[in-house]
Amino acid sequence: MISTITQLKTQFENALVAAFGSEFAEIDPILVPASNPRFGDYQSNVAMSLTKKLGKSPRAIAEQLVQHLDVADLCQPPEIAGPGFINLTLKPEYLETQLNSIQSDPRLGVAPVSHPKRVIVDYPSPNIAKEMHVGHLRPAVIGDCIARILEFVGHDVQRISHVGDWGTPFGMLIAHLRTAYPEALSSTENLDLGDLSTFYREAKKRFDTDAEFREVARQSVVQLQAGDEETLRAWRIVCELSSRSYRKIYDLMGILPFIERGESFYNPFLPDVVKELEQQGLLVEDAGAKCVFLEGFTNKDGKPLPLIVQKSDGGYNYATTDLAAIRYRVQVDKAQRVIYPVGAEQTNHFAQIFQVGKRAGWITDEVEFIHAPFGLVLGEDGQKLKTRSGEAIPLKELLEEAIARARTDLETRIQEEGRQESETFIENVARVVGIGAVKYADLSQNRTSNYIFSYDKMLALQGNTAPYMLYAYVRVQGISRKGQIDFEHLGSDAQVSLKEEPELVLAKHLLQLSETLAEVAQDLLPNRLCQYLFELSQKFNQFYDRCPVLQAEEPLRTSRLILCDLTARTLKLGLSLLGIEVLERM
Ligand code: ARG
């Protein structure tokens, strides 16, 4: 199904040509949702933008345009207002036809894009062996959501985690593995090395207190870089241990599977990257280090800033690895759009490597590299969220706490309402609500701002929260239980007919899903989808409060049941794209 705004846009483009000639074919009709529902549903501001070009008043332009505008199937007669706004109000019959056609469509009218792209989404990439902490929440939640949305609208999406699996901290971990768990190296089975955080802490403690151990650790780094077989084996075991421990958290969060292609993967390509930069004439030697001087970046003395790609000791760094990844993603993966949901503190890093990637000829005009930055997660005191002892809160703890609190709320409610519920039910509801609340609280904020992490706010039943949305869904399921309605079999002749204002308001909103998803796919701001779903729940609640459903006479009853069903399905689909499950009861 073609979205309403797209259909209107086409009609405006035709009218511009018909009214003013073919040189107006490329003009943007400046069509937007109406600024106020009193003016209708959409408005075009194009007349104001053409006064110079046409030498006429905007009202005269608007009148001429409207004479050639063929929107009678969709709208009431267009109205010209103020200086020359063209206001459009959708006709109930048009809304009814659209709703009837999406009723049988599992995609709810969202047509797959006509030109699918190969997209890579950079996934959470912790530096291995460290426990995942609150800093890894946003890349996981945002990355997963963006990937789900792009995939749903029809793109070919690859999720790739660029884990930090190389570098000096490994010396310490490998040395610890060798002496504390020597059997791990000779056995072919997976040994239980305990949990990752204990392992890391033990290694760190020895490193900080034992000079001899420090020396062994240092040597291990050298052996690792030299490709020593036994050291590589130890390294692989440590990577595996940490991968397994991360996977448990991703599973708890419902993060879809992804490819792990860590920094080490790019090692063999690093010398080539530097060589190519040299061939392009981009490389300058500065105090023994090989660098590219950046355009538009200066140090505090106003001198051009160098990006080091090979240190004076011959070693490579984070930037070199990311440059190799850019080259690989374009040339081997054939990506057309590469998205990096990474914290705003790395804005310079990405601007710099993208610049070098362009100048080296790897990033051409056909590919788009995007850093989608996000803000910090703050505590209620407005400072970076920390434990009492000042460390970053482990992600597992944060999630478990949300689940535990959701459980307490649920148990209180069960008791107050005198319900009997099984342990399986309680466990499941607490998990879905707890995880959903954390994700929704994150996604509903503008991605680029910092936000304050508050369990009380995110778990509240009122407001723009996951529980509010989950309740709206449960409410519809309640209608079907109460009326013993099987939404899937309302009858093939079941039709929507829209009479009351709240029905029209709800209907219009239901039909905006496709527009909303197109926007998010472009701007990568999931909060727009949250806002859409929040307004949907509100509009549904107003409809349900004012229009009887089960008590209504036929054919109105069936028509309203269809509106209920479409609302529930839209909520379920929308939440699933945010990575949030729904519940039939809670
Ligand atoms: N490992 C990095 C860190 O912890 C994040 C990597 C982000 N992705 C990338 N392609 N640079 O800061």
Boltz pocket constraint, residues with backbone or C-beta under 6 A from the ligand:
constraints:
  - pocket:
      binder: B
      contacts: [[A, 122], [A, 123], [A, 125], [A, 126], [A, 127], [A, 162], [A, 163], [A, 164], [A, 322], [A, 325], [A, 340], [A, 342]]
      max_distance: 6.0
